[in-house]
Amino acid sequence: MPVTKQTIIISPWERVLAILTAVLCLTITILVWLSVSSYQAMWPLPALYFIEIVTLSILSAFTFVRGDPLGQFMTWGTAGVIGVFSILAAFSVGLFYFPFALIFAILSISSDVRNKKHIPAHLGTFFLAGIAQFAMILMLAEI
């Protein structure tokens, strides 16, 4: 595949890891949902958090595997969102999701290094997504 300005080079192991991360995130979420729903109502919270995390991980993996330039921003943002969620929910289910944030961060960094992209610019995406998630969780906690 010829490399153009719009093509991002993705190694085979990164493709597998991105897909595996999304599948495992979905699997863990289903298991947590089944476990938690027997003790408490799931709608609207925590169901919205779970739907958000699974959706982000699947979209990130999909755009990343395609080599879409948006995929790099998606993986950085997903790492920020899931990272903040896992920290704020650490006393309940958050620790189950921390490995996914870590894997998306590793994928983001390795892709940026290989494609000679600006990591500090992408770190901004990471932090903005994390701040947005933090604000959303605090806002919804007040409701």
N, C-alpha and C positions, 0 to 999 in steps of 0.2 A: 504494500500500500504506500503510495507516494506521500511524502510529508509536505503539507502546505501550511500556510499561516493559521488555518482554521483546524488543522488536525493535531491532536495531542497524542503523543506516543505513550501507549499503555502496555506494560509487560503482561504476559500470560498469567503470571502468578497474581498480579494486581487485579486482573479481571475475575479470576476465580475467588480471590479474597473478598472483593466487593460483592459479588453475587452471594457467596457463602454468608457474609455478614448480614445482608438483607434477609436471607432465608432464616438465619438463626434469630434475628431480631423478631421476625414474624412468629417464629415458633415459641420463643420465650414469652412474647406478649400473649399469645393464645393460652399458654400454660398458666401465666400469672392471672389472666382474665378469668379463666375457669376456677382458679383457686380463690381469688378475691371475691368474685361474684357470689359465692356461697355465703359470705359473711356480711356483705354490704351491697347497697345499690351501686351500680356502675355508671348510671347516666345521671347527670351529664359528666360529672367528674368521678373517677379518674379516666373514664372512657375516652374523653377528648384528648388527654395526654397520650394515651396508648395509640389512638388512631393517628395522631400527629407524628409520633415517633416512627411508627411502621411506615406511614406514607412517605416521610422524609427519607428513611433509609432505602426504600424501594426506588424512589425517584432518583436519589443520589447514585445508587448502584447502576441504574439504567443509563443515566446520562454519562456517568464515568466510563462504563464499559464501552459505550458507543464512541468514545474519544471526543465527545463534544466539549468545546472550551467551557461551556456552562457547567460541565461536570466537576471541574476543579472548584468552582465557587460553591456548588452544591455540597461536595464532600466537606469542604471547610465549614460551611454553615451548619451542616448536619452534625459535625463533630462538636461545634459550639452548643447547639441546641440540646443534643443528647448529653453532653458533658454537664451542662447546668442542671438539666433534669435529674441526672444521676446524683449530683451533689445535693440538691434540694430534697430529693426523695430517698436519701441514703438510709434513713431509718426504716424504710418500708421496702420498696422494690427497686430503688435507684441503683443499688450495687449490681443488680443483674444487667443493667444497661451500660455501665461504665466501660466494659470491654469493647462495646460497639463504638462508643465515642473515641476510644483510643485507636481502634483499627481504622476508622475514617480519618483520624488525624495522621496516622502513619501513611495511609494511602495518599493523602493530600501532600504531605511533605515529600515523599519519594517521587510522586509525579511532578511536583514543582522542581525538584532538583534535576530530574532527568530531562525535563523540557525547558530548563533554564528560565523559569518563571520567577517573579518577584514574590518571595515568601512574605515579606512584611505587608504587602498589599493584600494578600490572601488572609493574613492574620487579622486584618481589619474586619474581613467578612466573618471570621471565627468569633471575634469579640462582639461585633454588632448582633450576630445571631444569638449569642449567649445572653447579651443584655436584653434583647427582645424577649427571649424565653423567660428570663428572670422576671421581667416586668409583667409578662402575661400571667405567670404563675402567681405572683403577688396580687395582681388585680383580680384573678379568679378566686383566690383564697378569701378575699374580702366579701365575695358574693354569698 
